[in-house]
Amino acid sequence: MRKRWLSLLISGVLAASVLGPAAPAMAAPTFKVPFPCGQSWSGQTRTNHSPAYAVDFNRTDDLGDPVVASAPGTVDRVADLGGTSYGKYVRIDHGGGYTTYYAHLNGFNVSVGQSIGYGKVIGWVGSTGGSTGPHLHYEQRLNGADIQVRFNGALALYWGTRTYTSDNACSSSTGSGTVNTSGTPLTVRSGPGTGYTAVGTVADGTRVTIHCQTSGSTVTGTYGTSSIWDRIGSGRFIADAYVYTGYDGYIPGVPRC
């Protein structure tokens, strides 16, 4: 009986050490419509699409129209499958397991390894691969599995056709600030909160570029208590309470994440 109890105890300890509390997943990027600012496109979803959650975009005379990155990231695939499947397509790695696909392109404007931001032209609408007419086949994926598409956090229409108007790179303004921690390095998180994974540090006195700001967990720091978090890179957030920006709240002109 004692041996059985001891065996169960060891098994429980091992299970706890393996399972443990899971770290929060990296926050999803703020995806934008993959076309230049102000353009309106018809996006279609359908149950027999492959993969199921992909969106096909069209508008009148769209052959050769520019396609832009829907979020910052690194180009990790530029491929031409000829007359089958995606044809000419680009894949962008946004960090945290998130990727986007842009297929049936007429041509490329990026190369593998290139870092890009919102609004960067990556190629042009085409009808390559298994396409039967010009359009953009667009996907969002997480860890390789297709997921339902979201723009600015709002779910695309499933199932049917909707018009989407792009605000991609409409405001390219950035802000800046100086980290002030009285000597201690400031932890960089994968998302806007202390519960997100630590992905590095920023030294006291570092001047940082703030690409966008958002709300998250409340932090008390050098400049009081604030729930504002500053995105200083793809999947890299720091608490604004430790950053001198010249403003008590959000920085005017800097977009919200």
Salt bridges, closest charged atoms under 4 A:
ASP56 OD2 - ARG46 NH1 3.08
ASP56 OD2 - HIS49 NE2 3.38
ASP56 OD1 - HIS135 NE2 3.54
ASP56 OD1 - HIS137 ND1 3.48
ASP65 OD2 - ARG59 NE 2.99
ASP76 OD1 - ARG91 NE 2.97
GLU139 OE2 - HIS137 NE2 2.66
GLU139 OE1 - ARG141 NE 2.73
ASP167 OD2 - LYS32 NZ 3.37
